[in-house]
Amino acid sequence: MSEKNGNYEILHSINLNGEYGIVLGENKDAIEGYRYVTWIKNDRGYDQGHYFGNKKQAYVSLLERSASSVEISLNSYYYKQAAFEDIEAIMNTIPDVTMEQVSALMKDKRFKAIAYNQFLKSDDAEDLKYRLEDEYHKYTSKEEAQNENETEEQEEIEP
């Protein structure tokens, strides 16, 4: 038999220290907007309910409340994810940069760090595009120079 609180069946529970945790419950018969809930489970029982009509929102609440309880901020994670999506979208508007090149750059940790730094410095999308285009040309010029040096070194080594 599954755990219940009133008419809510507890679907998931994240235990934070044995006596304290965050739970997600579902009441299939609840009125609109109240089908799902997240509660803090403590020595008083189930406390501080946050109610949702959408299961995905309830799961986000479960994770955010759990992370917050152990002093982890998911906001910075979401912010960075959104920043990288903006960077990728803007990179795809730069002339002569293919989608394949953008995809490869977005997998390159060094370029992503440079691009994110420019994102933080930019005033708006136009400024960010200018900054990213400039960084792209610097980055690719350095890579080309490095590849030429490696080729020259190889030619010197081979008899």
Secondary structure as GFF3:
##gff-version 3
##sequence-region A 1 159
A	DSSP	beta_strand	4	5	.	.	.	ID=ss1
A	DSSP	beta_strand	8	15	.	.	.	ID=ss2
A	DSSP	beta_strand	21	26	.	.	.	ID=ss3
A	DSSP	beta_strand	36	42	.	.	.	ID=ss4
A	DSSP	beta_strand	45	52	.	.	.	ID=ss5
A	DSSP	alpha_helix	55	69	.	.	.	ID=ss6
A	DSSP	alpha_helix	75	91	.	.	.	ID=ss7
A	DSSP	alpha_helix	99	105	.	.	.	ID=ss8
A	DSSP	alpha_helix	109	121	.	.	.	ID=ss9
A	DSSP	alpha_helix	125	157	.	.	.	ID=ss10
###
